[in-house]
Amino acid sequence: MRGLTTYGGRVGATSVSPTASASDEQRAGKWLLPAGLLAFAAVLGVYLTYLLRHPLGWTLHALDLHVYYSGGLVARHVRPYWNPHLAAPLYDWAPSVSHGHYFTYPPFAALLFTTVSFLPWTLLTRVSIAANILFLLASAWFTFGMLGYRAGRSRAGAALLVSAAVLLAEPVMRDIYLGQINLALMALILWDFSQPDRRWWKGAGIGVAAGIKLVPLIFIPYLLLTRRFRQAAAACAGFALTVVVGYAVLPGDSRRWWLHEMFADSGRVVVFIGQESNQSLRGLITRLAGSTAAGVPPWVAAIAIVTVLGLGAAVLLARAGQDVAGVLACALTGLLVSPVSWDHHWVWMVPAVAVAAHYAVTAMRSQARDGWIRAALTWPAAGYWALAAGICVVYGAWPGALWGKSHILGNYGLGVIPVPGSTPDRVSARGDRPWFTEYHWHGWQVLTGNAFVLGGLALLAVLVGAAIRVTLTRAAGQPLPAISRPLAGPHSGKRREPATSLSTTLASPPGSATDQSASSPGSATDQPASPSVAPDLRREPSAYGFALEPDAGNKEA
């Protein structure tokens, strides 16, 4: 008997009954969750050991966290941070307020940061480390939820395994080291996308994230182009609410930010736009052009091309049912076209690794009769594993000691991008000069110094190729390969075939009924489902994108 499962509001037919699927889930969870716990505990233990054995400044130099803390104090009118004689105290504070750094976020963000400004600074730094680790785990959890994984041991184990693989990645380490909020915003966005359609406020989380940091605005045109108009409206409403609240509480600062184009002033964010740590298209092109002014025209052309290709691929993937890949393509587009994308902004490599690993395991299913090891080494599974490994290598937090850099964990000395060297801020602050270090990279220096943006372009190219492939296959009326069939996605109410569950894939032995029914032509999966059942399921959709059990409102056909 075929079971119907719902994924964030979408209904799909599976090749096994809910009871069998639950049994597979439990069997896989018996080893997947312990494996995930052991792996994550081992990696976390390495990090905590380093933290305890070294001064706090070696693992946390919370410059950005102090900017948030200071912004919260200014919003609360706490002296000496707040100066009532300034027209915009939030943006005109003295350099001494936060170690020479300025507040570069919308006023609403400062209001949000008032909550953390009540904590003692020493306690806040510890809370920041723990919170960022939790946001990393949450991001992996929501990603697998969007891929259709049940909320249970298997999904938790998969999230822990991916988190273990990426905890020591350079963007993640830098985010923790600086006390940044990129992991928090990514978790908020993924959580919003994972919500079922029946929640009328779905999309508002994206708008709130954009009200804290503007880059998530890239997801609003994505929602419009994929015809999720209600979610786009909720995102716009959420963003507008943050602007209104900012004006109501901090009118002077809001006028300065929104009406005087401070939001477009990259000079407050970076002294030299071609600085090595700016891993965006503008940073890349500026370094190649040899001057800031010469890099502007090709950068404008490049972002136009990348925006069209990136959003186009995201839309095509979403329409083909690959919603998680579509969200990832949209996020990569935002990182590439933003004028400034610091190394710690590239935390979106976390869901990229999760998606690549998911595709690899799904592809292994068709080769499972030859054994799982051989299946992992067979195309296309080997290609997806190579992609996941490549992401970890490019964005890995390789010890700076390998190239004579600082041993401080999280300092700007980890990974591959610091290899060629950069111009110090105290020098670049004097103005653009042709002798800046970044203008004279050559050979491997160009590749390593631009590794994050080049890696993002390569990953986007993979997604563009995948979008073209599935679109042409569907246009020709041919069935999609198993790896390209629609994944669980929260936005559509149409009947879709859900993603192959990780637990079902690994728990089903080669040649089993589950394996045969999923791959045999004319199986239950290929038969249309009864339309009379779908409305019942849509009235009781899953809250987190996982399959419902019969006693939870699901039915069998």
ZALODREN-876080 format. One line per field, with one value per residue (C-alpha): residue number from 0; residue in three letters; x, y, z. Coordinates in nm, 4 decimals. Layout:
! residues N
num	NUM_...
residuo	ALA_...
c1	X_...
c2	Y_...
c3	Z_...
! end
This chain:
! residues 557
num	0_1_2_3_4_5_6_7_8_9_10_11_12_13_14_15_16_17_18_19_20_21_22_23_24_25_26_27_28_29_30_31_32_33_34_35_36_37_38_39_40_41_42_43_44_45_46_47_48_49_50_51_52_53_54_55_56_57_58_59_60_61_62_63_64_65_66_67_68_69_70_71_72_73_74_75_76_77_78_79_80_81_82_83_84_85_86_87_88_89_90_91_92_93_94_95_96_97_98_99_100_101_102_103_104_105_106_107_108_109_110_111_112_113_114_115_116_117_118_119_120_121_122_123_124_125_126_127_128_129_130_131_132_133_134_135_136_137_138_139_140_141_142_143_144_145_146_147_148_149_150_151_152_153_154_155_156_157_158_159_160_161_162_163_164_165_166_167_168_169_170_171_172_173_174_175_176_177_178_179_180_181_182_183_184_185_186_187_188_189_190_191_192_193_194_195_196_197_198_199_200_201_202_203_204_205_206_207_208_209_210_211_212_213_214_215_216_217_218_219_220_221_222_223_224_225_226_227_228_229_230_231_232_233_234_235_236_237_238_239_240_241_242_243_244_245_246_247_248_249_250_251_252_253_254_255_256_257_258_259_260_261_262_263_264_265_266_267_268_269_270_271_272_273_274_275_276_277_278_279_280_281_282_283_284_285_286_287_288_289_290_291_292_293_294_295_296_297_298_299_300_301_302_303_304_305_306_307_308_309_310_311_312_313_314_315_316_317_318_319_320_321_322_323_324_325_326_327_328_329_330_331_332_333_334_335_336_337_338_339_340_341_342_343_344_345_346_347_348_349_350_351_352_353_354_355_356_357_358_359_360_361_362_363_364_365_366_367_368_369_370_371_372_373_374_375_376_377_378_379_380_381_382_383_384_385_386_387_388_389_390_391_392_393_394_395_396_397_398_399_400_401_402_403_404_405_406_407_408_409_410_411_412_413_414_415_416_417_418_419_420_421_422_423_424_425_426_427_428_429_430_431_432_433_434_435_436_437_438_439_440_441_442_443_444_445_446_447_448_449_450_451_452_453_454_455_456_457_458_459_460_461_462_463_464_465_466_467_468_469_470_471_472_473_474_475_476_477_478_479_480_481_482_483_484_485_486_487_488_489_490_491_492_493_494_495_496_497_498_499_500_501_502_503_504_505_506_507_508_509_510_511_512_513_514_515_516_517_518_519_520_521_522_523_524_525_526_527_528_529_530_531_532_533_534_535_536_537_538_539_540_541_542_543_544_545_546_547_548_549_550_551_552_553_554_555_556
residuo	MET_ARG_GLY_LEU_THR_THR_TYR_GLY_GLY_ARG_VAL_GLY_ALA_THR_SER_VAL_SER_PRO_THR_ALA_SER_ALA_SER_ASP_GLU_GLN_ARG_ALA_GLY_LYS_TRP_LEU_LEU_PRO_ALA_GLY_LEU_LEU_ALA_PHE_ALA_ALA_VAL_LEU_GLY_VAL_TYR_LEU_THR_TYR_LEU_LEU_ARG_HIS_PRO_LEU_GLY_TRP_THR_LEU_HIS_ALA_LEU_ASP_LEU_HIS_VAL_TYR_TYR_SER_GLY_GLY_LEU_VAL_ALA_ARG_HIS_VAL_ARG_PRO_TYR_TRP_ASN_PRO_HIS_LEU_ALA_ALA_PRO_LEU_TYR_ASP_TRP_ALA_PRO_SER_VAL_SER_HIS_GLY_HIS_TYR_PHE_THR_TYR_PRO_PRO_PHE_ALA_ALA_LEU_LEU_PHE_THR_THR_VAL_SER_PHE_LEU_PRO_TRP_THR_LEU_LEU_THR_ARG_VAL_SER_ILE_ALA_ALA_ASN_ILE_LEU_PHE_LEU_LEU_ALA_SER_ALA_TRP_PHE_THR_PHE_GLY_MET_LEU_GLY_TYR_ARG_ALA_GLY_ARG_SER_ARG_ALA_GLY_ALA_ALA_LEU_LEU_VAL_SER_ALA_ALA_VAL_LEU_LEU_ALA_GLU_PRO_VAL_MET_ARG_ASP_ILE_TYR_LEU_GLY_GLN_ILE_ASN_LEU_ALA_LEU_MET_ALA_LEU_ILE_LEU_TRP_ASP_PHE_SER_GLN_PRO_ASP_ARG_ARG_TRP_TRP_LYS_GLY_ALA_GLY_ILE_GLY_VAL_ALA_ALA_GLY_ILE_LYS_LEU_VAL_PRO_LEU_ILE_PHE_ILE_PRO_TYR_LEU_LEU_LEU_THR_ARG_ARG_PHE_ARG_GLN_ALA_ALA_ALA_ALA_CYS_ALA_GLY_PHE_ALA_LEU_THR_VAL_VAL_VAL_GLY_TYR_ALA_VAL_LEU_PRO_GLY_ASP_SER_ARG_ARG_TRP_TRP_LEU_HIS_GLU_MET_PHE_ALA_ASP_SER_GLY_ARG_VAL_VAL_VAL_PHE_ILE_GLY_GLN_GLU_SER_ASN_GLN_SER_LEU_ARG_GLY_LEU_ILE_THR_ARG_LEU_ALA_GLY_SER_THR_ALA_ALA_GLY_VAL_PRO_PRO_TRP_VAL_ALA_ALA_ILE_ALA_ILE_VAL_THR_VAL_LEU_GLY_LEU_GLY_ALA_ALA_VAL_LEU_LEU_ALA_ARG_ALA_GLY_GLN_ASP_VAL_ALA_GLY_VAL_LEU_ALA_CYS_ALA_LEU_THR_GLY_LEU_LEU_VAL_SER_PRO_VAL_SER_TRP_ASP_HIS_HIS_TRP_VAL_TRP_MET_VAL_PRO_ALA_VAL_ALA_VAL_ALA_ALA_HIS_TYR_ALA_VAL_THR_ALA_MET_ARG_SER_GLN_ALA_ARG_ASP_GLY_TRP_ILE_ARG_ALA_ALA_LEU_THR_TRP_PRO_ALA_ALA_GLY_TYR_TRP_ALA_LEU_ALA_ALA_GLY_ILE_CYS_VAL_VAL_TYR_GLY_ALA_TRP_PRO_GLY_ALA_LEU_TRP_GLY_LYS_SER_HIS_ILE_LEU_GLY_ASN_TYR_GLY_LEU_GLY_VAL_ILE_PRO_VAL_PRO_GLY_SER_THR_PRO_ASP_ARG_VAL_SER_ALA_ARG_GLY_ASP_ARG_PRO_TRP_PHE_THR_GLU_TYR_HIS_TRP_HIS_GLY_TRP_GLN_VAL_LEU_THR_GLY_ASN_ALA_PHE_VAL_LEU_GLY_GLY_LEU_ALA_LEU_LEU_ALA_VAL_LEU_VAL_GLY_ALA_ALA_ILE_ARG_VAL_THR_LEU_THR_ARG_ALA_ALA_GLY_GLN_PRO_LEU_PRO_ALA_ILE_SER_ARG_PRO_LEU_ALA_GLY_PRO_HIS_SER_GLY_LYS_ARG_ARG_GLU_PRO_ALA_THR_SER_LEU_SER_THR_THR_LEU_ALA_SER_PRO_PRO_GLY_SER_ALA_THR_ASP_GLN_SER_ALA_SER_SER_PRO_GLY_SER_ALA_THR_ASP_GLN_PRO_ALA_SER_PRO_SER_VAL_ALA_PRO_ASP_LEU_ARG_ARG_GLU_PRO_SER_ALA_TYR_GLY_PHE_ALA_LEU_GLU_PRO_ASP_ALA_GLY_ASN_LYS_GLU_ALA
c1	0.0000_0.1298_0.1566_0.0968_0.3261_0.3170_0.6207_0.5550_0.2151_0.3087_0.1699_0.3689_0.3425_0.6002_0.6728_0.6273_0.3567_0.3957_0.4426_0.7289_0.8826_0.8660_1.0327_1.3142_1.3429_1.3820_1.6409_1.8530_1.8119_1.9653_2.3054_2.2736_2.2002_2.4821_2.7202_2.6175_2.6511_2.9976_3.1197_2.9865_3.1067_3.4544_3.4793_3.3206_3.5610_3.8565_3.7233_3.6430_3.9810_4.1522_3.9271_4.0092_4.3821_4.4372_4.3520_4.0014_4.1434_4.2708_3.9195_3.7040_3.7847_3.4290_3.4676_3.1359_2.9611_3.0834_2.9365_2.6007_2.6382_2.7188_2.4293_2.1936_2.3240_2.2811_1.9259_1.8632_2.0122_2.2901_2.5778_2.8569_2.7652_2.4645_2.5324_2.2100_2.3826_2.4224_2.1510_2.2045_2.3746_2.3665_2.5734_2.7774_2.9269_3.2919_3.5466_3.6341_3.2850_3.3532_3.7265_3.7125_3.4216_3.0837_2.7304_2.6467_2.3021_1.9459_1.8039_1.5766_1.8856_1.9977_1.6575_1.6958_2.0427_1.9052_1.8123_2.1757_2.3006_2.1519_2.3968_2.7410_2.9996_3.1963_2.8822_2.7663_3.0842_3.0282_2.6612_2.7581_2.9776_2.7077_2.4335_2.6272_2.6892_2.3166_2.2327_2.4661_2.2817_1.9458_2.0463_2.1382_1.8164_1.5969_1.7829_1.7127_1.3554_1.3163_1.4606_1.1756_1.3397_1.1247_1.1690_1.3387_1.6628_1.7630_1.7161_1.8957_2.1812_2.2137_2.2139_2.4805_2.7016_2.6877_2.7458_3.0496_3.1846_3.1467_3.1958_3.5640_3.5039_3.6558_3.3259_3.1801_3.4913_3.5123_3.1446_3.2019_3.5342_3.3840_3.0516_2.8695_2.5024_2.5267_2.4505_2.1481_2.0115_2.0667_1.8836_1.5951_1.5671_1.5815_1.3275_1.0927_1.1275_1.0615_0.7189_0.4033_0.1953_-0.1028_0.0800_-0.0313_0.2735_0.5214_0.7768_0.7722_1.0891_1.2729_1.1519_1.2658_1.6070_1.6329_1.5418_1.8480_2.0826_1.9785_2.1257_1.8272_1.6158_1.7372_1.4836_1.1837_1.2276_1.2893_0.9506_0.7833_0.9415_0.8351_0.4776_0.4668_0.2968_0.1524_0.4937_0.6523_0.3862_0.4540_0.8274_0.7649_0.5316_0.7882_1.0582_0.8287_0.7410_1.1095_1.1407_0.8294_0.9444_1.2853_1.1283_0.8963_1.1722_1.4827_1.3518_1.6761_1.8850_1.6216_1.6201_1.9975_2.0006_1.7158_1.6948_2.0636_2.1577_2.3767_2.2609_2.4533_2.7708_3.0193_3.2900_3.1530_3.1856_3.5237_3.8171_3.9423_3.6778_3.9430_4.0545_4.1360_3.8603_3.5921_3.4936_3.2349_3.2365_3.3240_3.6199_3.7388_3.7035_3.8631_4.1671_4.1941_4.1327_4.4130_4.2086_3.8751_3.7509_3.8560_3.6682_3.3254_3.2118_3.3012_3.1503_2.8173_2.8139_2.9123_2.6414_2.3786_2.4827_2.5135_2.1799_1.9972_2.1687_2.1452_1.7816_1.6910_1.8478_1.6795_1.3387_1.3879_1.5029_1.2080_0.9615_1.1192_1.0586_1.4200_1.3254_1.6248_1.8653_1.6686_1.7046_2.0770_2.1153_1.9371_2.1593_2.4750_2.3528_2.3090_2.6582_2.8158_2.6390_2.6587_2.9297_3.0797_3.0684_3.3115_3.4567_3.2178_2.9184_2.9853_2.8206_2.5777_2.8319_2.6620_2.3350_2.5400_2.7268_2.3990_2.2317_2.5328_2.5481_2.1740_2.1999_2.4966_2.3074_2.0012_2.2122_2.3705_2.0320_2.0232_2.3641_2.2967_2.2835_2.6597_2.7233_2.7230_3.0978_3.0962_2.7781_2.9483_3.2313_2.9968_2.8759_2.6780_2.7098_3.0876_3.0415_2.8131_3.0484_3.3334_3.1277_3.0583_3.4252_3.5347_3.3169_3.4707_3.8215_3.7728_3.5996_3.7954_3.9668_4.3122_4.5712_4.7412_5.0699_5.0806_5.1691_5.3261_5.0096_4.8807_4.8025_4.5011_4.1858_3.9356_4.1758_4.2226_4.4844_4.2780_4.1734_4.3249_4.2306_4.4987_4.7763_4.8810_4.8742_4.6801_4.7219_4.6901_4.3919_4.6161_4.7744_4.4624_4.2878_4.5026_4.3271_4.3517_4.7137_4.8481_5.1041_4.8465_4.9317_4.6056_4.6765_4.9954_4.8790_4.9689_4.9312_4.8160_4.7788_4.4857_4.3167_4.3719_4.3076_3.9741_3.8887_3.5502_3.4074_3.5508_3.4061_3.0710_3.0827_3.1691_2.8852_2.6435_2.7575_2.6741_2.3270_2.2744_2.3726_2.1368_1.8534_1.9047_1.9210_1.6006_1.4190_1.5156_1.4289_1.0847_1.0274_1.1038_0.8447_1.1034_1.1005_1.3513_1.6344_1.5899_1.8410_1.6602_1.3066_1.1330_1.2536_1.0353_0.9497_0.7135_0.5767_0.3568_0.0282_0.0643_0.1219_0.4949_0.7148_0.9036_1.2732_1.4126_1.4509_1.8048_1.6796_1.4900_1.7908_2.0388_1.8088_1.6717_1.9033_1.9857_1.7119_1.4579_1.0956_1.1540_1.4438_1.2623_0.9394_1.1254_1.3170_1.0962_0.8992_0.5283_0.5615_0.3169_0.5248_0.4432_0.0672_-0.1463_-0.2723_-0.6351_-0.7316_-0.9867_-0.7139_-0.5062_-0.7457_-0.7429_-0.3662_-0.3452_-0.5669_-0.3181_0.0238_0.3478_0.4816_0.8449_0.8422_0.8490_0.6192_0.3209_0.2373_-0.1153_-0.2079_-0.0949_-0.3532_-0.1972_-0.3989_-0.3231_-0.4408
c2	0.0000_0.3399_0.6097_0.9771_1.2205_1.5961_1.8208_2.1740_2.1790_1.9742_1.6251_1.3417_0.9693_0.7414_0.3872_0.2479_0.2750_0.5205_0.2255_0.0829_0.4264_0.4836_0.1466_0.2417_0.5736_0.4057_0.1584_0.4322_0.6513_0.3817_0.4415_0.7798_0.9787_0.8198_0.8709_1.2364_1.2871_1.1302_1.3274_1.6607_1.5978_1.5191_1.8360_2.0506_1.8967_2.0033_2.3589_2.3763_2.2300_2.5005_2.7613_2.6461_2.6087_2.9533_3.3127_3.4233_3.6655_3.3684_3.2321_3.5449_3.8977_4.0254_4.3544_4.3114_4.1938_4.5092_4.7196_4.5474_4.5962_4.9647_5.0096_4.8617_5.0977_5.3980_5.2910_5.2748_5.6263_5.5019_5.7454_5.7821_5.5720_5.7920_6.1566_6.3631_6.6498_6.4445_6.4434_6.0704_5.9318_5.5779_5.6626_5.9617_5.8237_5.8945_5.6380_5.5617_5.4226_5.0889_5.0657_5.2760_5.0841_5.2268_5.0949_4.9870_4.8322_4.9704_5.1348_4.8367_4.6220_4.8545_4.8168_4.4407_4.4623_4.6408_4.2939_4.1806_4.5136_4.4278_4.1407_4.1965_4.2067_3.9041_3.6928_3.8166_3.6963_3.3437_3.3521_3.4591_3.1523_2.9124_3.0874_3.0738_2.7006_2.6501_2.8591_2.6375_2.3263_2.4923_2.5848_2.2246_2.1018_2.3373_2.2503_1.8806_1.9637_2.1463_1.8378_1.6309_1.4605_1.3562_1.5313_1.2532_1.0699_1.0440_1.4139_1.5049_1.2705_1.4148_1.7703_1.6794_1.5128_1.8146_2.0516_1.8478_1.8775_2.2557_2.3739_2.4391_2.6014_2.9473_3.1400_2.9674_3.0196_3.3855_3.4360_3.2996_3.4796_3.8218_3.7610_3.8071_3.7381_3.5706_3.2245_3.3650_3.5344_3.2243_3.0113_3.2607_3.2567_2.8762_2.8464_3.0764_2.8774_2.5530_2.6660_2.5206_2.7347_2.7353_2.9806_3.3153_3.4944_3.2762_3.5081_3.7616_3.6099_3.6938_4.0536_4.0816_3.9393_4.2055_4.4697_4.3651_4.3253_4.4287_4.1415_3.9031_4.1382_3.9229_3.6598_3.8858_3.8894_3.5150_3.4723_3.6926_3.5110_3.1754_3.3124_3.2927_3.6276_3.5909_3.5034_3.7929_4.0248_3.8929_3.9501_4.3065_4.3668_4.2297_4.4518_4.7567_4.6924_4.7071_5.0423_5.1826_5.0646_5.2202_5.5545_5.5439_5.4858_5.6337_5.8979_6.0921_5.7848_5.6462_5.9626_5.9495_5.5840_5.5773_5.9326_6.0176_5.6924_5.5744_5.2206_5.2497_5.3953_5.1068_5.3390_5.2899_4.9141_4.8776_5.1154_4.9563_4.7827_4.5559_4.4333_4.0644_3.9728_4.1245_3.8073_3.9572_4.0188_4.3813_4.2876_4.0359_4.2715_4.5627_4.3504_4.2399_4.5897_4.7509_5.0413_5.1087_5.3366_5.1032_4.8164_4.9826_4.9397_4.5676_4.5097_4.6604_4.4356_4.1312_4.1737_4.2158_3.8855_3.6998_3.8329_3.7135_3.3745_3.3232_3.4200_3.2479_2.9230_2.9618_3.0012_2.7079_2.4829_2.5837_2.5177_2.1756_2.0997_2.1545_2.4278_2.3937_2.4203_2.7251_2.8953_2.8176_2.9651_3.2808_3.3119_3.2677_3.5357_3.7777_3.7089_3.7570_4.0780_4.2508_4.5212_4.3802_4.0128_3.9426_3.5978_3.5320_3.6077_3.2798_3.0692_2.9665_2.6952_2.5063_2.4285_2.3797_2.0913_1.9487_1.9589_1.8036_1.5227_1.4646_1.4375_1.2004_0.9640_0.9795_0.8926_0.5982_0.4309_0.3289_0.1586_0.0060_-0.3507_-0.3342_-0.2280_0.1150_0.1740_0.1012_0.3041_0.6014_0.5760_0.5555_0.8562_1.0670_0.9940_1.0323_1.3716_1.4945_1.3666_1.5404_1.8602_1.8417_1.7708_2.0499_2.3009_2.1942_2.2250_2.5697_2.7157_2.5157_2.6885_2.5649_2.6564_2.9832_2.8308_2.6478_2.9795_3.1686_3.3344_3.3803_3.0777_3.2562_3.0552_3.2692_3.5561_3.6608_3.3952_3.0812_2.9282_2.9866_3.3477_3.5044_3.3192_3.5983_3.8767_4.2022_4.5760_4.6844_4.9064_5.1814_5.2040_5.1652_5.4329_5.6939_5.6313_5.4008_5.3437_5.1387_4.9654_4.7967_4.4304_4.2955_4.4613_4.2601_3.9068_3.6535_3.2815_3.0871_3.4083_3.5085_3.1720_3.1514_3.5193_3.5027_3.1470_3.2182_3.4230_3.1834_2.8916_3.0683_3.1261_2.7593_2.6400_2.8784_2.7444_2.3921_2.5067_2.6894_2.3724_2.1646_2.4108_2.3960_2.0174_1.9585_2.2245_2.0704_1.7243_1.8354_2.0282_1.7132_1.5239_1.2807_1.1537_1.3157_1.1004_0.9939_1.2515_1.5298_1.4515_1.7140_1.7533_1.8345_2.1984_2.4148_2.6460_2.4487_2.2781_2.0587_1.6890_1.6235_1.3219_1.3889_1.3596_1.0188_1.0013_0.9561_0.6980_0.5039_0.5159_0.3843_0.1520_-0.0347_-0.3222_-0.3795_-0.5702_-0.5099_-0.4379_-0.0735_-0.0528_-0.2405_-0.0468_0.2830_0.1890_-0.0488_0.0891_0.0843_0.0743_0.2446_0.5594_0.5892_0.5613_0.8702_0.9174_0.9467_1.3133_1.2675_1.2123_1.5216_1.7802_1.5953_1.6046_1.9685_2.0575_1.8904_1.9698_1.8995_2.1900_2.1326_1.9612_1.5976_1.3076_1.2640_0.9320_0.7828_0.8804_1.2386_1.3088_1.1326_0.8864_0.5982_0.5475
c3	0.0000_-0.0889_0.1767_0.1254_0.3014_0.3308_0.3135_0.4274_0.2593_-0.0473_-0.0867_-0.2346_-0.2850_-0.1321_-0.2335_0.1178_0.3752_0.6621_0.8989_0.6934_0.6527_1.0275_1.0831_0.8450_1.0245_1.3601_1.2330_1.0794_1.3857_1.6033_1.4474_1.2752_1.5900_1.7963_1.5039_1.4802_1.8550_1.8616_1.5608_1.6839_2.0394_1.9077_1.6972_1.9665_2.2193_2.0074_1.9936_2.3646_2.4555_2.2545_2.4154_2.7692_2.7093_2.5577_2.6523_2.5594_2.3048_2.1056_2.0543_2.0800_1.9712_1.9736_1.7860_1.6070_1.9214_2.0961_1.8146_1.8721_2.2469_2.2019_1.9602_2.2181_2.4849_2.2541_2.1759_2.5519_2.5960_2.8230_2.8695_2.7711_2.4667_2.3917_2.3190_2.3217_2.1382_1.8196_1.5522_1.4958_1.8088_1.6720_1.3652_1.4818_1.8003_1.8785_1.7548_2.1159_2.1825_2.0113_1.9416_1.6260_1.4718_1.3767_1.3767_1.0193_1.0612_1.0386_1.3537_1.4163_1.4694_1.7498_1.9149_1.8927_2.0446_2.3510_2.4781_2.4925_2.6277_2.9688_3.0116_3.1666_2.8894_3.0112_3.0315_2.6905_2.5210_2.6555_2.5618_2.2096_2.1606_2.2809_2.0827_1.7553_1.7992_1.8587_1.5502_1.3478_1.4656_1.4006_1.0449_0.9670_1.1301_0.9249_0.6049_0.6447_0.7372_0.4064_0.2352_0.3775_0.6733_0.9658_1.2990_1.4859_1.5465_1.1812_1.1114_1.4326_1.3449_0.9948_1.1319_1.3876_1.1254_0.8956_1.1882_1.2870_0.9330_0.9200_1.2802_1.2166_0.8768_0.8445_0.8029_1.1093_1.3208_1.2181_1.2958_1.6461_1.6893_1.6088_1.7836_1.4534_1.3747_1.0338_1.1701_1.3536_1.0414_0.8292_1.0858_1.0882_0.7084_0.6848_0.9655_0.7758_0.4538_0.6422_0.7642_0.6050_0.3711_0.6039_0.8300_0.6956_0.8350_0.6474_0.4891_0.7719_0.9156_0.5948_0.6195_0.9805_0.8852_0.6133_0.8711_1.0703_0.7742_0.4242_0.2210_0.2848_0.0702_-0.2224_-0.1161_-0.1857_-0.5664_-0.5405_-0.3720_-0.6341_-0.9272_-0.7855_-0.7510_-0.3740_-0.3567_-0.0073_0.1343_-0.0545_0.0872_0.4374_0.3865_0.2684_0.5616_0.8062_0.6598_0.6578_1.0215_1.1166_0.9395_1.1116_1.4544_1.3930_1.3008_1.6008_1.8562_1.6874_1.4434_1.4035_1.3387_1.1026_0.8951_0.8770_0.7719_0.5193_0.3823_0.3655_0.1938_0.4754_0.3939_0.0644_0.2164_0.1947_0.3280_0.6803_0.6364_0.4679_0.4280_0.1038_-0.1089_-0.2585_0.0819_0.0862_0.3317_0.1054_-0.0773_-0.3131_-0.6863_-0.6258_-0.4111_-0.6703_-0.9669_-0.7814_-0.7034_-1.0663_-1.2074_-1.0088_-0.8693_-0.7086_-0.9877_-1.2692_-1.1118_-1.1059_-1.4729_-1.4985_-1.1541_-1.2614_-1.5682_-1.3632_-1.0989_-1.3710_-1.5281_-1.1989_-1.0732_-1.3849_-1.3867_-1.0106_-0.9653_-1.2920_-1.1695_-0.8310_-0.9952_-1.2334_-0.9500_-0.7346_-1.0184_-1.0670_-0.6999_-0.5902_-0.3447_-0.1124_-0.4046_-0.5198_-0.1824_-0.1873_-0.5375_-0.4231_-0.1137_-0.3217_-0.5613_-0.2714_-0.1400_-0.4824_-0.5850_-0.2461_-0.2523_0.0671_0.1631_0.4438_0.4890_0.7791_0.5555_0.3733_0.6456_0.3708_0.2935_0.5807_0.3951_0.0770_0.2408_0.3742_0.0317_-0.1447_0.1133_0.0791_-0.2992_-0.2638_-0.0336_-0.2584_-0.5635_-0.3790_-0.3581_-0.7235_-0.6837_-0.3425_-0.4759_-0.5316_-0.1717_-0.0114_-0.0449_-0.4156_-0.4533_-0.2898_-0.5436_-0.8428_-1.0401_-0.9596_-0.5873_-0.6057_-0.7692_-0.4923_-0.2223_-0.4023_-0.4103_-0.0352_0.0346_-0.1989_-0.0152_0.3157_0.1694_0.0132_0.3198_0.5780_0.8707_0.7801_1.0466_0.9668_1.0790_0.7445_0.5781_0.8623_0.9912_1.3460_1.5606_1.7097_1.6399_1.4497_1.3853_1.0248_0.9614_0.9099_0.5802_0.2380_0.1654_0.3918_0.2045_-0.0373_0.2228_0.2334_0.2798_0.6464_0.7282_0.8620_0.5155_0.3000_0.5100_0.3349_0.0026_-0.2969_-0.4061_-0.7006_-0.4796_-0.2547_-0.1987_-0.3432_-0.6795_-0.7243_-0.6587_-0.9246_-0.9889_-0.6861_-0.4899_-0.7121_-0.6543_-0.2805_-0.2067_-0.3928_-0.2862_-0.1269_-0.4116_-0.6729_-0.4790_-0.4707_-0.8460_-0.9055_-0.6828_-0.8522_-1.1901_-1.0706_-0.9681_-1.2989_-1.4840_-1.2718_-1.3327_-1.7094_-1.7028_-1.5074_-1.7097_-2.0447_-1.9181_-1.8080_-2.1316_-2.3307_-2.1307_-1.9967_-1.6372_-1.4105_-1.2804_-0.9201_-0.8022_-0.9878_-0.8815_-0.6723_-0.3187_-0.0267_-0.0399_0.1593_-0.1051_-0.3396_-0.2829_-0.5904_-0.5622_-0.5720_-0.5191_-0.1973_-0.1470_-0.0727_0.3030_0.4301_0.6763_0.4092_0.1792_0.4332_0.6256_0.3211_0.2294_-0.1378_-0.3117_-0.0371_-0.1074_-0.0311_-0.2724_-0.5490_-0.5183_-0.5410_-0.8536_-1.0496_-1.3434_-1.2887_-0.9141_-0.6834_-0.7062_-1.0736_-1.0218_-0.9629_-0.6133_-0.5268_-0.5499_-0.2763_-0.0185_-0.0920_0.0579_0.3929_0.4010_0.3040_0.5963_0.8331_0.6880_0.8653_1.0652_0.9835_0.6462_0.7674_0.6886_0.9174_1.0784_1.0458_1.4002_1.3321_1.0670_0.7686_0.5667_0.3377_-0.0155
! end
